[in-house]
Amino acid sequence: MTEPTDGPDANILRKVRALMDKANSTEFEGEADALRAKAMEMMTAYGIEEAMLEATGQKKADHVTKITVTFVNPYSTEKHMLLRAIAVALGCRTLRYPNGKSVSHTDVVGHSSDLERVEFLYTLLLVQSETGAAKVRAASTEKDYYGDIRIVPTSKVAARTRSLRAAYMAGFAEVINERLTEIRRHAEAQNQATHAAAGDGAPGTALVLASRKEIVDNAFREYFPRVSHSRGRAYNTSGFAAGQAGGRQADLGQNRFGSRGKALTR
């Protein structure tokens, strides 16, 4: 992933990164949490404010386009789930391309500035999701019918571990979507209150964002006039719960991103 070198988007991402670096350097967890929350709120509020400026003609309209994110196994399905969780929360649409039981790649449709934020968060959160999942491992022993301890075959331990890690990543993605959605709702309410108090005659925030979503929906249908829906898969309960816990503790923007290719093909 490439980082903007100039303009307002570059400035906001630098500020977000500075807040996260400060959060990582403090020894006080309460202060760190507050800094991380402020960084995410800043990025979300910036996106909403940009939409309001477009709606009032104070800024050139942000064009709608699509990006393609390629996945490699293992856990390509769960990587797609994380990407979708972020994209949907930020007002984008996704289409995945199955390859057997895996997902080869996903197209994400949205306004260019929103897509940039999707890439930013996906790069950061994928690292945390994979790191947390790597710590999960199935037990190498178990009790048999008589209550005696027995060794679990290595092949079975490996299969169970893979199942647990996939479940972890799925649970992680679900909670990330919940957190980002709640942050976005809060930012929308604040933006609406600000414009209402100013009495500037600007259209309501909800109306602007609904119009923005409609534009994305129309573009999605133009890109993909025929799509089919598939059912979700079942996951190991304990692994999924562990992933949800990891998602609640995830930093929504603390690490630096590397190159575009490396970040999007993990």
C-alpha positions as CSV (number, residue, x, y, z in Angstrom):
1,M,0.0,0.0,0.0
2,T,1.2,3.5,-0.8
3,E,0.9,6.4,1.5
4,P,-0.3,9.8,0.2
5,T,2.5,12.2,-0.1
6,D,0.6,15.5,0.1
7,G,-2.9,16.9,0.5
8,P,-5.5,16.7,3.3
9,D,-5.6,12.9,3.2
10,A,-1.9,12.7,3.9
11,N,-2.2,15.1,6.7
12,I,-5.0,13.3,8.4
13,L,-3.2,10.0,8.2
14,R,0.0,11.5,9.6
15,K,-2.0,12.9,12.5
16,V,-3.7,9.5,13.1
17,R,-0.3,7.8,13.0
18,A,1.2,10.3,15.4
19,L,-1.6,9.7,17.9
20,M,-1.1,6.0,17.7
21,D,2.6,6.2,18.1
22,K,2.1,8.3,21.2
23,A,-0.4,5.7,22.5
24,N,2.1,3.0,22.0
25,S,4.8,4.9,23.9
26,T,2.8,5.7,27.0
27,E,2.8,3.4,30.0
28,F,-0.7,4.3,31.0
29,E,-3.3,2.1,29.4
30,G,-6.1,4.6,30.0
31,E,-4.2,7.3,28.2
32,A,-3.4,4.9,25.4
33,D,-7.0,3.9,24.9
34,A,-8.1,7.5,24.8
35,L,-5.4,8.4,22.2
36,R,-6.4,5.4,20.0
37,A,-10.1,6.3,20.2
38,K,-9.3,9.9,19.3
39,A,-7.3,8.8,16.2
40,M,-10.1,6.6,14.9
41,E,-12.7,9.3,15.6
42,M,-10.6,11.8,13.8
43,M,-10.3,9.6,10.7
44,T,-14.0,8.8,10.7
45,A,-15.1,12.4,11.3
46,Y,-12.8,13.6,8.5
47,G,-14.5,11.3,6.0
48,I,-17.9,12.5,7.0
49,E,-16.9,16.2,6.9
50,E,-15.5,15.7,3.4
51,A,-18.8,14.3,2.3
52,M,-20.6,17.4,3.7
53,L,-18.2,19.7,1.9
54,E,-18.9,17.9,-1.4
55,A,-22.7,18.1,-0.8
56,T,-22.5,21.9,-0.4
57,G,-20.2,22.4,-3.4
58,Q,-17.2,23.5,-1.3
59,K,-15.1,20.5,-2.5
60,K,-14.9,18.6,-5.8
61,A,-16.9,15.4,-5.6
62,D,-15.0,12.3,-4.6
63,H,-15.2,9.8,-7.5
64,V,-16.4,6.3,-7.0
65,T,-14.2,3.5,-8.2
66,K,-13.1,0.0,-7.1
67,I,-10.0,-1.7,-5.9
68,T,-9.1,-5.4,-5.9
69,V,-7.6,-7.1,-2.9
70,T,-5.9,-10.5,-3.5
71,F,-5.7,-13.1,-0.8
72,V,-3.4,-16.1,-0.2
73,N,-4.1,-19.1,2.0
74,P,-4.4,-20.0,4.8
75,Y,-7.5,-18.3,6.0
76,S,-8.3,-16.4,2.8
77,T,-12.1,-16.6,3.6
78,E,-11.5,-15.0,7.0
79,K,-9.2,-12.3,5.5
80,H,-12.1,-11.4,3.2
81,M,-14.4,-11.3,6.2
82,L,-12.1,-8.7,7.8
83,L,-11.9,-6.6,4.7
84,R,-15.7,-6.7,4.2
85,A,-16.2,-5.8,7.9
86,I,-14.1,-2.7,7.5
87,A,-15.5,-1.8,4.0
88,V,-19.2,-2.0,5.0
89,A,-18.6,0.1,8.1
90,L,-17.0,2.8,6.0
91,G,-19.8,2.9,3.4
92,C,-18.3,0.6,0.7
93,R,-19.5,-2.6,-1.0
94,T,-17.6,-5.8,-1.6
95,L,-17.8,-8.7,-4.0
96,R,-15.7,-11.8,-3.2
97,Y,-14.5,-14.4,-5.8
98,P,-14.5,-17.9,-4.4
99,N,-11.9,-20.5,-5.5
100,G,-13.1,-23.8,-4.1
101,K,-13.4,-23.4,-0.4
102,S,-11.1,-20.4,-0.5
103,V,-11.4,-16.8,-1.7
104,S,-9.0,-15.7,-4.4
105,H,-9.8,-11.9,-4.3
106,T,-12.4,-9.3,-3.4
107,D,-13.4,-6.2,-5.2
108,V,-14.3,-3.2,-3.1
109,V,-16.4,-0.4,-4.5
110,G,-16.6,3.0,-2.9
111,H,-15.6,6.7,-2.9
112,S,-11.8,6.9,-3.4
113,S,-11.2,8.6,0.0
114,D,-13.2,5.9,1.7
115,L,-11.3,3.2,-0.1
116,E,-8.1,4.7,1.1
117,R,-9.3,4.4,4.7
118,V,-10.4,0.8,4.1
119,E,-6.9,-0.1,2.8
120,F,-5.3,1.7,5.8
121,L,-7.4,-0.1,8.4
122,Y,-7.2,-3.5,6.6
123,T,-3.5,-3.4,6.5
124,L,-3.2,-2.6,10.2
125,L,-5.9,-4.9,11.5
126,L,-4.9,-8.0,9.4
127,V,-1.6,-8.0,11.2
128,Q,-3.3,-8.0,14.6
129,S,-5.8,-10.6,13.5
130,E,-3.1,-13.0,12.3
131,T,-0.9,-12.4,15.3
132,G,-3.8,-13.2,17.7
133,A,-4.8,-16.3,15.8
134,A,-1.2,-17.6,15.8
135,K,-1.4,-17.8,19.6
136,V,-4.4,-20.2,19.5
137,R,-3.5,-23.9,19.4
138,A,-5.5,-27.0,20.1
139,A,-4.6,-29.2,23.1
140,S,-2.2,-32.1,22.4
141,T,-3.9,-34.3,25.0
142,E,-7.5,-35.1,25.8
143,K,-9.6,-37.4,28.1
144,D,-10.9,-40.6,26.7
145,Y,-14.3,-42.2,27.5
146,Y,-12.9,-43.6,30.8
147,G,-11.4,-40.3,31.9
148,D,-7.9,-41.3,31.2
149,I,-5.5,-38.8,29.4
150,R,-4.4,-39.7,26.0
151,I,-2.2,-38.1,23.3
152,V,-4.0,-36.6,20.4
153,P,-2.5,-37.5,17.0
154,T,-0.4,-34.7,15.5
155,S,-2.6,-34.5,12.4
156,K,-5.7,-34.1,14.5
157,V,-4.1,-31.3,16.6
158,A,-3.1,-29.5,13.4
159,A,-6.7,-29.7,12.0
160,R,-8.2,-28.5,15.2
161,T,-5.7,-25.7,15.5
162,R,-6.6,-24.6,11.9
163,S,-10.3,-24.6,12.8
164,L,-9.7,-22.6,16.0
165,R,-7.6,-20.0,14.2
166,A,-10.1,-19.6,11.4
167,A,-12.8,-19.1,14.0
168,Y,-10.6,-16.5,15.9
169,M,-10.2,-14.4,12.7
170,A,-13.9,-14.6,12.0
171,G,-14.8,-13.5,15.5
172,F,-12.2,-10.7,15.3
173,A,-13.8,-9.4,12.0
174,E,-17.3,-9.3,13.5
175,V,-16.3,-7.2,16.4
176,I,-14.2,-4.8,14.3
177,N,-17.3,-4.2,12.2
178,E,-19.3,-3.5,15.4
179,R,-16.7,-1.1,16.7
180,L,-16.3,0.8,13.5
181,T,-20.0,1.1,12.9
182,E,-20.5,2.5,16.4
183,I,-17.7,5.0,15.9
184,R,-19.2,6.1,12.6
185,R,-22.7,6.6,14.1
186,H,-21.2,8.7,16.9
187,A,-19.3,10.8,14.4
188,E,-22.4,11.3,12.3
189,A,-24.4,12.5,15.3
190,Q,-21.6,14.9,16.3
191,N,-21.4,16.3,12.7
192,Q,-25.2,16.7,12.6
193,A,-25.2,18.6,15.9
194,T,-22.4,20.8,14.7
195,H,-24.1,21.8,11.5
196,A,-27.5,22.3,13.2
197,A,-26.0,24.6,15.8
198,A,-24.2,26.6,13.1
199,G,-27.4,27.1,11.2
200,D,-25.5,27.1,7.9
201,G,-28.4,25.6,5.9
202,A,-26.3,22.6,5.0
203,P,-28.2,19.4,4.3
204,G,-28.6,16.9,7.1
205,T,-25.7,14.5,7.7
206,A,-27.9,11.5,7.4
207,L,-29.3,12.7,4.1
208,V,-25.9,13.4,2.7
209,L,-24.5,10.0,3.7
210,A,-27.6,8.2,2.4
211,S,-27.1,9.9,-1.0
212,R,-23.4,8.9,-0.9
213,K,-24.4,5.3,-0.2
214,E,-26.9,5.4,-3.1
215,I,-24.2,6.5,-5.4
216,V,-22.0,3.6,-4.3
217,D,-24.9,1.1,-4.6
218,N,-25.6,2.3,-8.2
219,A,-21.9,2.0,-9.1
220,F,-21.8,-1.5,-7.6
221,R,-24.8,-2.6,-9.7
222,E,-23.1,-1.2,-12.8
223,Y,-19.9,-3.0,-12.1
224,F,-21.7,-6.2,-11.1
225,P,-25.2,-6.5,-12.6
226,R,-25.5,-10.2,-11.6
227,V,-24.4,-11.3,-8.2
228,S,-25.4,-14.3,-6.1
229,H,-25.4,-14.7,-2.3
230,S,-24.0,-17.6,-0.3
231,R,-24.6,-18.8,3.2
232,G,-22.0,-18.2,5.9
233,R,-20.1,-21.0,7.5
234,A,-20.2,-22.3,11.1
235,Y,-17.1,-21.7,13.3
236,N,-15.7,-23.3,16.5
237,T,-17.5,-21.5,19.4
238,S,-14.5,-21.1,21.7
239,G,-12.2,-19.9,18.8
240,F,-14.8,-17.4,17.7
241,A,-15.2,-16.0,21.2
242,A,-11.5,-15.6,21.5
243,G,-11.4,-13.7,18.3
244,Q,-14.2,-11.4,19.5
245,A,-12.1,-10.7,22.6
246,G,-9.1,-9.9,20.4
247,G,-11.2,-7.6,18.2
248,R,-12.3,-5.6,21.2
249,Q,-8.7,-5.0,22.2
250,A,-7.4,-4.3,18.7
251,D,-5.8,-1.0,18.0
252,L,-7.7,0.7,15.2
253,G,-4.7,2.3,13.5
254,Q,-1.4,1.9,15.4
255,N,1.1,0.4,13.0
256,R,2.8,1.7,9.9
257,F,1.9,0.2,6.6
258,G,4.4,-1.2,4.2
259,S,4.3,-1.5,0.4
260,R,0.9,-1.8,-1.3
261,G,1.6,-5.3,-2.8
262,K,2.9,-6.8,0.4
263,A,0.1,-5.4,2.5
264,L,-2.7,-6.7,0.3
265,T,-1.5,-10.1,-0.6
266,R,-1.0,-11.6,2.8
